[in-house]
Each structure stands twice: as structure tokens, then as C-alpha cells.
Amino acid sequence: MSNRLIRPYTPWVLLGLFFSGTTAFANEQAFNLGSIHVFAEGEIPDYSPIDLNERKASGMNHVGEAIAKEPGVSLQVGGRRAEVRANIRGFDSRQITLNLDGIPIYVPYDGNVDLGRFMLGDLSQIEVTKSLGSLLEGPNNMGGSINLLTLRPQKSFEGEISAAIEAGDKGKFQDSQSVRIGAVLSEKLYLQAGLSAVQTENFPLSQAFEPQVNNGTVYQPKGERLRSGNENLSGNFKLGFTPNATDEYALSYYQTEGAKESSPYAGSQDLVRYWDWPQWDKRSLYFVGMTRFNAWRKGSYLKTRLYHDQFDNALNSYDDDRYRTVTKGYAFRSQYNDTSIGGGLEFGVPLGQHHFKSALSLKVDQHKERDLDSDNKDLDNRWRTFEAETFSLALEDQITLTPNTQLTLGYRQDQYQLTKTDDRDAATEPQGHQNQGNWQIKVRHDFGAQQLSAGLSLKSRFPNIKDQVSYRLGQAIPNLDLQAEQALHYEIALKAQHGAFRYGGNLFYARIQDAIETVAVASDRCGGTQCDQNQNVGNASSQGVELEWQWVLNSAFDLGANYSYLKRDYADSNIVATFSPEHRLNLNLDWFAARAWQFGLDIQAQSSADTRFDGTRPTAGFVLLNSRAHWTINPKWQANLVLKNLLDKNYEIAEGDPMPGRTIWANLNYAF
């Protein structure tokens, strides 16, 4: 859906807004203090934030859905973990970082997090950076970074109430609600609070879905997707203090509580297991502060971040499809507890043509897990604890060579150490720390109505705790010899404007060294002749092109599109890239039929993809159509209606996990 706020602007002003990405296209209620990036006056960011207002009106509930329209981003949805995870240019969720207002919230144990747990009602916008994102974003963002910005009030009292339902051919299966209030209490004090809830039952499958026979049994019949329900309740609170016109300090709390079912595998290539997640709870308490030193030197600042992030979850594996008993060898009940404590300082000062920045960060992670008793056996219920520390120091210099040309040089030194393992296995004893250097060179030049940028950057990711020590429920063996994987990125980008036509493109190449992937090794430790193991398997490459454009056809019609081509290869021909389709296309057409009415058509196309490292479980390509209607009843009330998967296509993102068929989503929103 297009942003019609751009209509009053001339093409030249529109060009500046397109490049800046922080004014017209940024949500005015965004908590900008939570941005990872600090921009000097007149400085142009090299990314565009995602304004979530139009994503919400298009029937999207969570972060995964919101970023799926971005060029270069693909999703991993479903599977045994019933999660939504993101890939950026072929780099998976372990190789990118997820932040909330600049605070890292990815799970320290395995580097993943379920994006389906983060509701859009709690957020204002999302920042997605890729290969040339700043080194100040912190360690382990080898493939990019996602930062979720919460809300900040702008008026003495404001708020929003939203309710939605989604239904298929058998009736309603999902409803969601959100409410938020904000208040600027005085010139120096503000507060923001909100709640979001989603309740989902089994969703409808496409009429074109054909049940598969697996070892003589059909585990997923036609109709509704078995065990696809979940529930989620999230809340947030922020208290902000602005002692003067330049400084700001905020204490925030974010919590999400949920439970989710895991659908049984519906294909014919894998074993069927019966899982659910009775607990998926995450809590984050954090402080972000900005102090300006303009009296000393205009533009200088100190930004402070402190945080405590807690993740508690439980996983049950049952004997059979009754989901009651835990007696068989593959059945279990487990609990997990992850904690991250850390903070960082960022200092910036302009000196002549230079804008120097430095960032220091420390993160201490703890993962705890234990097995609970099964129905026929008492087990060791002792918590097993794993701990790790990550430290980084980054330096960056933005040099204004000419009024139209800027050169950025950056370097970051990272250190990681697995400090504790108590799983009573000598093979997993900590073996000291690792060090890794990262660097970056990029240049941007503005000429006329175009902006051209280019650069190269070396980024790395340390192995996480799971990479090193997990036995994966008896299917893998640990490897503490894992080293950091590295990616050397090359990129050229163009943004331009010609009248009512805006367009951009990125050409990129990345060479990955010491890539960490799962391989099969000969071993009798997993009950057979081989086990899975994570190894630095050598070199890999990721290359492609991203194109995007927006065309205001006339006073009534807008056309927007983006296309991504990605080629991901490994030096070992026996390993294939997973969840990395070569071709992705997003197309949207909007018709502004009247002042109060807007209609739209969205097309999403994706080519085939592999979902297992050995290439044995591919998924077919697909094309999806959504149609939209938006009614602005008055300045405070808006109604939205979306027909999703209009042609009722049967498709999969994870092999053996069919996605929803045709559904209808309706929403009513009140803002004051």
C-alpha cells in the first residue's frame, strides 16, 4: 500500500525524502532514540525504515510478515520448531542480529528468535540493514541486522485501539486486539504503554492440498492444518525524560508471553514427531540515553545502553497424536532459560570534515536447560548451565570529501569466549577465547537526482553455544573447534528519481570463509552409522541483484515493485543453501478511488528453494495474490478488508508444512 503523504511534494523534494528514509517515510511516533544509528545534521542514512502503518492495514500481525516484502529478505516459516525466521541475502537468522530499540534480543543459545512472537501493534517501524550496515551495529551481524523500534508519544494524550479477525471456509480461526496509550506529561516527561493479543486456532488449508502418505500413514488430511494454533500476549511500557531540547533518557520494559502448537510433518521425507511449546516467554528491561555536548563541540554525543533480557520456554515431545503421554525414546519434556545482560557506550564527535564515532559493547549470555521426568522414568532434573561472553570495540570515521561525496572507514575488534559448560562431557570443556577483526570502506556520491554508493566490508559471526555443544536430541555430536565464519561483502547501489518515478538497485557479492554448516559424519554415537555435526566447511558465496521502484501513474493509481535475484553456492557441492530462493518478486497496485476509499492488489512470487542442507527436501515455487480495501470512515476511524491467497494456492515455505489457503481478514482501527 502506497504512502499518499508524498502527493503534495515536488519530485525534487520527494527525492530527498526517498534518500533520507527518516522523514516522510518514517513514522512520526517512532522511538528514534532506539535507532542503532545516530545521524549528524544533514547526514543521509543508507537504509530506509519500514513504516508499519501500511503493513498493519494490509493484514500483517507480526514482524516476519512485515519484513517479507523487503528486497533480499526471505522467510523460513513452520518446520518442527513452528517458528518464523528471516534470511537476508541467503544469510540465515544465526548470521543476522535482531534488536529491540537497539538492544540485542536474539536467543543467545542458538542465535535464533521467532519473529512471529513480536506483534506489530507494539512497534512503529523496522530498520533492516544488509551487507554494508555500520560496524557500530555490533558483533555477529555478518549478514545484516533487524532493529524493531517501539513507539514514542507526540501529544499530551493519544492512543489507538485496533481489533481484527481472520476466517476461512470453516469460519473464524484468528482474532487479534491491540491498545496503546501515550502521554507527554510535561516538557521533560513522557510515558508510553500498550498491549497486544493474538489467538489462533487451526488455519484452513487450500482446497488444492493433497494429503501425503508417509510410511503407510496420512498424518495431515484435507481441511484444517492440524495443531497450528497459538496464542500470544505482549505488553510494553516506557518512561522517558527529556531534561532539555537535545538530551533524552528512557527506561523501557517489554514482555511477551505465549504458547504454540507444532503441526505434524505433512510430507513423505521425514519422521513425524508430536511437539508443542507450552511456554514461550520473553522479557526485556532496558535503558537508552542520549547526552549531547553541543556546548563543547556541536554534534558531539554520548549514547548509553543497558539491558537485561530473559527468555523462558518449554518444549514437550509426545508419544503420538494424542499429545498426552511421554514414554517413548524420542519423547521428552524440557525446559530452557536464557539470560543476556549487557550494555554499550557510543561516542561521536565531528572534527572538521570528519565525524568520528566509537562504540564499546559487552554481552554476557547464560543458557540453562533441563529434562523433566517422563511418564515412565525419573530423570536427572538438574539445570545444565552454559555461559559465554562477547566483547567488541568499533571505530568509524565519516569523511566529507566534498559537499556531494562522503567516505566512511570503519574497524571493529570482536572477542568471544565460551566460559562455562557443565554437561559432564570432557569434549565440551571451554577452550579459551576467539578474536576477530572486522573492517569496512564505503563511499557515497550525490549527482543531480541520483545517489551512487559502493563499498566493501568484512564481517564475522562467532559460533553460538548450540553450534558448539548441542547434541540435538541425540542426532548430533559437539564441535568446540568451530571458528568464526567471515563474509567479505562487495556492493554497488543506486537510488534515483525521474519525475514521479523513483527507483533503486543493489548489486552485491559476498564471499564466505569458514562457513558453519551441518554435515553428516561417520559415527555410531547417534544410534546408527552417522551423526550430524557443525563444521567450518570452507568457502561459500552469495551474489545477486535487488531492484525496486515506485511509480505514481496519475492522481488515482500507484504501482510499486521490488525484485531480488540470489545465487548462493558452497565449495562443497554436496551442501546446498537452504531457504534461499533464487527469484523473489513483490508487486503492488493501488487505486485511490475516492478520498475515503483505497483498493489494492498485491502479488508475491517466489521460485523453488531447498529446505535441507543435502537438497533432499525442496519446495516448489509459488505465486500469491492478495486484494485489499481500505475505508477511512473519518479522521479517527479506519476499516480494512484483505482477501489473502486470493487464488487459494497450495504452497510450502518449509517442506512438509503447507501454508494457509484462502482467508479473509477484517480490521477496525480507532486512533485518538
C-alpha positions in Angstrom: 0.0 0.0 0.0 1.5 3.3 -1.0 2.0 6.3 1.3 -0.2 9.1 -0.2 1.5 11.7 2.1 4.0 12.0 -0.8 1.4 13.6 -3.1 1.9 17.3 -2.0 5.7 17.2 -2.6 7.5 18.2 -5.8 9.7 15.5 -7.4 12.9 17.1 -6.1 11.7 17.2 -2.5 10.4 13.7 -2.9 13.8 12.6 -4.0 15.4 14.0 -0.8 12.7 12.2 1.3 13.3 9.0 -0.6 17.0 9.2 0.1 16.7 10.3 3.8 14.4 7.5 4.9 13.9 9.3 8.2 11.3 12.0 7.5 8.3 11.4 5.3 8.6 7.6 5.3 9.4 7.3 9.0 6.6 7.0 11.5 6.3 10.3 13.5 5.6 8.2 16.6 8.8 6.2 16.2 11.1 6.0 19.3 14.1 7.4 17.4 16.3 7.1 20.4 16.0 3.3 19.9 17.7 3.5 16.5 21.1 1.9 16.3 22.3 4.7 14.1 23.0 8.3 15.2 22.9 10.8 12.3 24.5 14.2 12.2 22.6 17.1 10.9 22.1 16.8 7.2 23.6 13.2 7.1 21.7 10.8 4.9 21.3 7.2 6.1 22.0 4.3 3.7 18.8 2.4 4.5 15.0 3.1 4.6 13.0 2.2 7.6 9.8 0.2 7.1 6.7 2.2 8.2 4.4 -0.2 9.8 1.1 1.7 9.4 0.6 0.3 5.9 1.8 -3.1 6.8 -0.8 -3.3 9.7 -3.6 -2.1 7.3 -2.6 -4.9 4.9 -3.4 -7.7 7.4 0.0 -8.3 8.8 0.3 -9.2 12.5 4.0 -9.8 13.2 7.5 -8.8 12.3 8.1 -11.7 10.0 5.2 -10.8 7.7 6.2 -7.1 7.8 9.8 -7.6 6.5 8.9 -10.3 4.0 8.2 -7.6 1.4 11.7 -6.2 1.6 14.0 -7.0 -1.3 16.6 -9.6 -0.3 14.6 -10.9 2.6 13.1 -14.4 2.6 11.4 -16.3 5.4 11.6 -19.7 7.0 8.1 -20.5 8.3 7.0 -23.6 10.1 9.0 -26.7 10.5 9.2 -28.7 13.7 10.0 -25.6 15.7 6.9 -23.8 14.4 8.9 -20.6 14.0 9.1 -17.6 11.7 12.8 -16.8 10.9 14.4 -14.4 8.4 17.1 -14.9 5.8 18.8 -11.8 4.4 20.6 -12.4 1.0 21.0 -16.0 2.0 22.3 -15.4 5.5 20.2 -17.2 8.0 18.9 -15.9 11.3 22.0 -17.1 13.2 24.1 -14.7 11.0 21.9 -11.6 11.4 21.1 -9.8 14.6 17.6 -8.9 16.0 17.4 -5.8 18.2 14.6 -4.0 20.1 15.3 -0.3 20.3 19.0 -1.1 19.6 19.1 -3.9 22.3 20.1 -7.4 21.1 17.2 -9.8 21.8 18.1 -12.8 19.7 18.3 -16.0 21.8 21.9 -16.4 23.0 21.8 -20.2 22.8 21.3 -20.6 19.1 21.1 -17.0 17.8 17.5 -17.5 16.6 14.3 -15.9 17.6 10.7 -16.5 16.5 9.7 -13.3 14.6 6.1 -14.4 14.8 6.1 -13.6 18.5 6.7 -9.9 18.0 3.4 -8.1 17.3 3.3 -5.0 15.0 0.8 -3.3 17.4 3.8 -2.8 19.8 6.0 -1.2 17.2 6.3 1.9 15.0 8.8 0.9 12.4 11.6 -1.6 11.5 15.1 -0.9 10.3 16.7 -3.5 8.1 20.4 -3.2 7.1 22.3 -5.5 4.9 25.9 -6.1 3.9 27.2 -2.5 4.3 25.4 -1.7 7.5 27.5 0.2 10.0 30.0 -1.8 12.1 28.7 0.2 15.1 25.7 -2.2 14.9 27.7 -4.6 17.0 29.1 -8.2 16.7 27.7 -11.2 14.9 25.7 -9.3 12.2 27.7 -11.0 9.4 24.7 -10.9 7.1 22.8 -7.8 8.4 20.7 -6.5 11.2 17.0 -6.0 12.1 16.0 -3.4 14.6 12.5 -3.0 15.9 11.5 0.5 17.0 8.8 0.9 19.6 6.6 4.0 19.9 7.0 7.4 21.5 4.1 9.8 22.1 3.9 13.2 20.4 0.8 14.7 22.1 -0.4 15.4 25.7 -2.6 12.3 25.4 -3.0 9.9 22.5 -3.8 6.3 21.8 -5.0 3.7 19.4 -7.4 0.7 19.7 -7.4 -2.0 17.0 -9.3 -5.3 16.6 -9.2 -7.8 13.8 -10.5 -11.3 12.8 -9.4 -13.7 10.1 -11.6 -16.5 8.7 -11.5 -19.3 6.2 -14.2 -21.5 4.6 -15.0 -23.1 8.0 -15.3 -19.8 9.9 -13.1 -17.6 12.1 -9.7 -19.1 13.2 -7.9 -16.0 14.4 -8.6 -12.8 16.3 -6.3 -10.1 17.5 -6.5 -6.9 19.5 -4.2 -4.1 20.5 -4.4 -1.0 22.6 -1.8 1.7 23.3 -1.8 5.0 25.1 0.8 7.7 25.3 1.2 11.0 27.0 3.6 13.9 27.0 3.2 14.8 30.7 5.3 17.9 30.6 8.2 19.4 28.7 10.5 16.9 30.4 8.5 13.7 30.9 6.5 11.3 28.7 5.2 7.8 29.0 4.0 5.1 26.6 2.2 1.8 27.3 0.5 -0.9 25.2 -0.9 -4.4 25.0 -1.3 -6.7 22.0 -3.0 -10.1 21.9 -3.4 -12.8 19.2 -5.4 -16.0 19.5 -5.1 -18.5 16.6 -6.8 -21.9 16.1 -6.1 -24.3 13.3 -5.9 -22.5 10.0 -7.6 -23.7 6.7 -5.5 -25.4 4.1 -6.0 -24.8 0.4 -8.6 -26.9 -1.4 -5.7 -27.9 -3.7 -3.8 -29.6 -0.9 -3.3 -33.3 -1.4 -2.5 -35.5 1.6 0.8 -37.3 1.5 1.4 -40.9 2.6 4.4 -41.3 4.9 5.3 -44.9 5.8 1.8 -46.0 5.0 0.1 -43.3 7.1 -1.5 -40.0 6.2 -0.7 -37.6 9.1 -2.3 -34.5 7.6 -5.7 -34.8 5.9 -7.5 -32.2 3.9 -9.3 -29.4 5.7 -7.5 -27.5 8.5 -3.8 -27.6 9.4 -3.6 -29.9 12.5 -2.1 -28.4 15.6 -1.4 -24.9 14.1 -2.8 -22.9 16.9 -1.0 -20.4 19.1 -1.6 -17.6 21.5 0.4 -14.5 22.3 0.1 -11.6 24.7 2.6 -8.8 24.7 2.9 -5.6 26.7 5.3 -2.7 26.8 5.9 0.4 29.0 8.2 3.3 28.5 9.1 6.2 30.8 11.1 9.0 29.1 12.9 12.0 30.5 14.0 15.0 28.3 15.8 17.4 30.5 16.5 19.8 27.6 16.0 20.2 23.9 18.8 17.8 22.9 19.1 15.1 25.6 16.8 12.1 26.2 16.7 9.2 28.6 14.2 6.3 28.6 13.6 3.2 30.7 11.6 0.6 28.9 10.1 -2.8 29.6 8.8 -5.2 27.0 7.2 -8.6 27.7 5.6 -11.3 25.6 4.0 -14.5 26.8 2.7 -17.2 24.6 2.2 -20.8 23.8 2.2 -22.5 20.4 1.5 -25.9 18.9 3.7 -27.6 16.3 2.0 -29.1 13.4 2.9 -32.7 12.5 5.1 -33.1 9.4 2.8 -33.5 6.3 5.3 -34.7 3.7 6.9 -38.0 2.9 10.6 -37.5 3.5 11.0 -37.2 7.3 9.9 -38.7 10.6 6.8 -37.4 12.3 7.1 -36.1 15.8 4.5 -34.6 18.1 5.7 -31.4 19.7 4.3 -28.3 21.4 5.6 -25.3 23.2 3.5 -24.7 26.3 5.6 -21.7 27.2 7.3 -19.0 25.1 8.0 -16.0 27.3 10.4 -13.1 26.8 11.1 -10.1 29.0 13.4 -7.2 28.3 14.2 -4.3 30.7 16.5 -1.7 29.1 17.7 1.9 29.4 18.7 4.1 26.5 20.1 7.5 26.9 21.5 10.3 24.7 23.6 13.1 26.0 24.7 15.9 23.7 27.8 18.1 24.2 27.0 20.9 21.9 28.5 23.5 24.3 31.8 21.7 23.9 31.5 20.8 20.2 28.3 20.9 18.2 27.2 17.4 17.1 29.2 15.5 19.7 27.2 13.0 21.8 27.3 10.0 24.2 24.7 7.3 23.8 24.3 4.7 26.6 22.5 1.3 26.5 22.0 -1.1 29.4 19.8 -4.2 29.3 18.6 -7.4 30.9 16.9 -9.8 28.5 15.2 -13.0 29.7 13.8 -15.9 27.7 12.0 -18.8 29.3 10.4 -21.6 27.2 9.4 -25.2 27.4 9.2 -27.9 24.8 7.2 -31.2 25.0 7.6 -34.1 22.7 4.8 -36.7 23.0 4.4 -40.4 22.1 1.7 -40.0 19.5 -1.0 -37.7 18.1 -3.0 -37.8 21.3 -0.4 -35.4 22.8 -0.8 -36.8 26.3 1.9 -39.3 27.2 5.7 -39.2 27.3 7.1 -42.7 27.4 8.9 -43.5 24.2 12.6 -42.9 23.5 12.0 -39.8 21.3 9.5 -38.3 23.7 10.6 -35.8 26.4 9.7 -32.7 28.4 12.4 -30.0 28.5 12.7 -26.5 30.0 15.0 -23.7 28.8 16.1 -20.5 30.4 18.3 -17.9 28.6 19.6 -14.6 30.0 21.6 -11.8 28.4 23.0 -8.9 30.4 25.0 -6.2 28.7 25.4 -2.7 27.7 27.3 -0.3 25.5 28.6 3.2 25.0 28.7 5.1 21.8 30.6 8.4 21.4 30.6 10.7 18.5 32.4 13.9 17.7 32.7 16.0 14.5 36.1 17.4 13.8 36.3 19.5 10.6 35.5 17.2 7.7 35.5 14.2 9.9 32.7 12.7 12.1 34.4 10.2 14.4 32.3 7.6 16.2 33.3 4.8 18.5 31.2 2.1 20.2 32.0 -0.3 23.0 29.8 -3.2 23.9 29.8 -6.2 26.3 27.3 -9.0 26.4 27.2 -11.9 28.9 25.0 -14.8 27.9 23.7 -17.7 30.0 21.8 -20.7 28.7 20.2 -23.2 31.2 18.3 -26.3 30.2 17.0 -29.4 32.0 14.9 -32.5 31.3 11.8 -33.2 33.3 10.6 -36.6 34.3 8.8 -38.7 31.6 5.7 -40.7 32.4 7.6 -43.9 33.0 11.0 -42.7 34.1 12.6 -40.4 36.7 15.3 -38.3 35.1 18.1 -36.0 36.2 16.3 -32.7 36.7 19.5 -30.7 37.3 19.8 -27.5 35.4 22.8 -27.7 33.0 24.3 -24.2 32.5 26.3 -22.8 29.6 27.8 -19.3 29.6 29.6 -17.1 27.1 30.8 -13.6 26.8 31.1 -11.3 23.8 33.0 -8.0 23.7 33.6 -5.5 20.9 35.1 -2.2 20.2 34.3 -0.3 17.0 35.7 2.8 15.4 34.2 4.7 12.4 35.2 7.9 10.6 32.7 9.5 8.2 34.7 11.9 6.0 33.0 14.6 3.9 35.3 14.8 0.9 33.1 17.3 -1.0 29.6 18.6 -0.4 28.3 15.7 -2.5 30.8 12.9 -1.6 31.2 11.1 1.7 33.8 8.3 2.6 33.2 6.0 5.6 36.0 4.0 7.1 35.3 1.5 9.9 37.0 -1.1 12.0 35.7 -3.4 14.8 37.5 -5.9 17.0 35.3 -8.7 18.5 36.2 -11.2 21.2 34.1 -14.2 22.1 34.6 -16.9 24.8 32.6 -19.9 25.9 33.2 -19.7 29.6 31.2 -22.5 31.2 29.7 -25.8 30.3 28.5 -28.3 32.8 27.1 -31.2 30.8 29.7 -33.6 32.2 31.3 -34.2 28.9 35.1 -33.7 28.6 34.6 -33.0 24.9 32.8 -29.7 25.7 35.2 -28.1 28.1 35.8 -24.4 27.2 38.9 -23.9 25.2 39.6 -20.1 25.6 38.6 -17.1 23.6 38.5 -16.2 19.9 39.3 -12.8 18.4 38.1 -11.5 15.1 38.7 -8.2 13.2 36.0 -6.6 11.0 36.5 -3.6 8.7 34.6 -1.5 6.2 35.2 1.0 3.4 32.3 2.7 1.6 31.7 5.8 -0.4 28.6 7.7 -1.4 28.2 10.4 -4.1 25.2 12.5 -5.0 25.0 13.8 -8.5 21.9 15.6 -9.7 18.8 13.4 -9.0 20.9 10.3 -8.3 22.8 8.8 -5.5 25.5 6.2 -6.1 27.2 4.3 -3.3 29.7 1.5 -3.2 31.8 -0.3 -0.7 33.3 -3.5 0.8 33.1 -4.8 4.3 34.5 -7.8 6.2 32.1 -9.1 8.8 32.1 -12.1 11.0 29.9 -14.3 13.3 31.2 -16.4 16.2 29.7 -19.9 16.7 26.9 -19.8 19.2 26.5 -22.1 22.2 24.3 -24.5 20.3 26.7 -24.6 17.3 29.4 -25.8 19.6 27.9 -28.1 22.2 24.4 -29.2 21.2 23.7 -32.9 20.7 20.3 -32.1 19.0 18.3 -34.7 20.9 20.9 -37.4 20.2 21.2 -36.7 16.4 24.5 -34.7 16.5 27.9 -34.5 18.2 29.5 -31.3 19.5 32.4 -29.4 18.0 34.4 -26.9 20.1 36.9 -26.4 17.3 34.5 -24.3 15.4 35.9 -20.9 14.5 34.2 -17.6 13.5 32.8 -17.5 10.0 33.5 -14.5 7.9 32.0 -12.7 4.9 33.7 -10.3 2.6 30.9 -8.1 1.1 31.1 -6.1 -2.1 28.2 -3.8 -3.1 27.2 -1.1 -5.5 23.9 0.7 -5.0 21.9 3.4 -6.9 18.9 5.5 -5.9 17.3 7.9 -8.3 14.2 9.9 -9.2 12.8 11.0 -12.5 9.6 12.9 -12.1 7.0 10.6 -10.5 9.2 7.6 -10.9 11.5 6.5 -8.1 13.8 3.6 -8.4 16.9 1.9 -6.9 19.1 -1.1 -7.3 21.8 -3.0 -5.5 24.4 -5.3 -7.0 26.2 -7.4 -4.3 28.6 -10.2 -3.9 29.8 -11.9 -0.7 32.5 -14.5 -0.2 32.0 -16.5 3.0 35.0 -18.2 4.6 34.9 -20.9 7.3 31.1 -21.1 6.8 29.4 -23.1 9.6 27.0 -25.7 8.3 25.6 -29.0 9.4 27.2 -32.0 7.7 26.9 -35.8 8.1 29.9 -37.5 9.6 30.6 -41.2 10.3 29.9 -42.0 13.9 28.0 -44.6 16.0 27.1 -42.1 18.8 23.7 -41.3 17.4 22.3 -44.9 17.2 23.3 -45.5 13.6 26.3 -45.1 11.3 26.4 -41.3 11.1 25.7 -38.2 13.0 25.1 -34.5 12.2 27.9 -32.1 13.2 28.5 -28.4 12.7 31.8 -27.7 10.9 33.6 -24.9 9.2 33.1 -26.4 5.7 35.2 -24.0 3.7 34.1 -21.3 1.3 30.7 -20.2 0.1 29.4 -17.3 -2.0 26.3 -15.2 -2.1 25.7 -12.9 -5.0 22.7 -11.2 -6.7 20.8 -8.1 -7.5 17.9 -6.2 -5.9 15.7 -3.8 -7.8 12.9 -1.7 -6.5 10.7 1.1 -8.0 7.7 3.2 -7.2 5.7 4.9 -9.9 2.9 7.4 -9.3 1.0 6.7 -12.5 -1.6 9.5 -12.1 -3.7 11.0 -9.4 -5.5 7.7 -8.8 -3.0 4.9 -9.3 0.4 3.9 -7.8 2.5 1.0 -8.9 5.3 -0.4 -6.8 7.5 -3.4 -7.1 10.8 -5.0 -6.0 12.7 -8.0 -7.4 15.5 -10.0 -5.9 17.9 -12.4 -7.5 20.1 -14.5 -5.3 22.7 -17.2 -6.0 24.1 -19.0 -3.0 26.8 -21.6 -3.5 29.1 -23.7 -1.3 32.5 -25.0 -2.3 31.3 -28.5 -1.2 28.9 -29.5 -3.9 27.2 -31.8 -1.5 25.8 -28.9 0.5 23.1 -26.6 -0.8 21.8 -23.3 0.5 18.5 -23.5 2.5 15.6 -21.1 2.4 17.3 -19.0 -0.3 15.1 -18.9 -3.4 16.9 -17.5 -6.5 14.0 -15.3 -7.5 11.5 -13.2 -5.4 9.1 -10.6 -6.7 6.7 -8.3 -4.8 4.3 -6.1 -6.8 1.6 -3.8 -5.5 -1.0 -1.7 -7.4 -3.1 0.9 -5.5 -6.2 2.6 -6.7 -7.4 5.7 -4.8 -11.0 5.6 -5.9 -12.2 8.4 -3.6 -10.9 10.5 -0.7 -12.2 7.8 1.7 -11.6 4.7 -0.3 -8.4 2.9 -1.4 -8.2 -0.5 -3.1 -5.1 -2.6 -3.7 -3.7 -5.7 -5.3 -0.5 -7.4 -4.0 1.4 -10.1 -5.8 4.2 -12.2 -4.2 6.1 -14.7 -6.3 9.0 -16.9 -5.2 11.0 -19.6 -7.0 11.8 -23.1 -5.6 14.0 -23.5 -2.6 15.8 -26.2 -0.7 15.0 -26.7 3.0 17.6 -29.2 4.0 21.4 -28.9 3.6 21.7 -32.1 1.4 19.0 -31.0 -1.0 16.6 -33.9 -0.3 13.6 -31.7 0.7 12.9 -28.9 -1.8 9.8 -26.8 -2.1 8.2 -25.6 -5.3 7.9 -22.0 -6.4 4.6 -20.2 -5.9 2.6 -17.0 -6.8 0.2 -15.5 -4.3 -2.4 -12.8 -4.8 -3.9 -10.6 -2.1 -6.6 -8.0 -2.6 -7.3 -5.1 -0.2 -9.9 -2.4 0.6 -9.3 0.5 3.0 -12.0 2.8 4.2 -11.2 6.0 6.1 -14.5 6.4 7.9 -13.4 9.7 9.5 -10.1 11.1 10.8 -10.2 8.7 13.8 -11.8 5.6 12.4 -10.5 3.3 9.7 -11.6 -0.1 8.4 -9.6 -2.6 6.4 -10.5 -5.8 4.5 -8.0 -8.1 2.9 -8.5 -11.3 0.9 -5.4 -13.4 1.4 -4.2 -16.0 -1.1 -7.0 -15.0 -3.4 -6.5 -17.9 -5.8 -6.3 -20.5 -2.9 -2.9 -21.7 -3.9 -1.4 -24.7 -2.1 2.3 -23.8 -1.2 5.0 -24.5 1.3 7.9 -22.5 2.6 9.2 -25.4 4.7 8.9 -28.8 3.0 6.1 -30.8 4.6 4.4 -27.8 6.2 1.6 -26.5 3.9 0.6 -22.8 4.4 -2.9 -21.3 4.7 -5.3 -21.4 1.8 -7.7 -18.5 1.0 -8.7 -16.4 4.0 -10.4 -13.1 4.7 -9.0 -10.6 7.2 -11.0 -7.7 8.6 -9.9 -4.9 10.9 -11.3 -1.8 12.6 -9.0 0.8 14.0 -9.6 3.9 16.2 -6.9 6.4 16.8 -7.2 9.5 19.1 
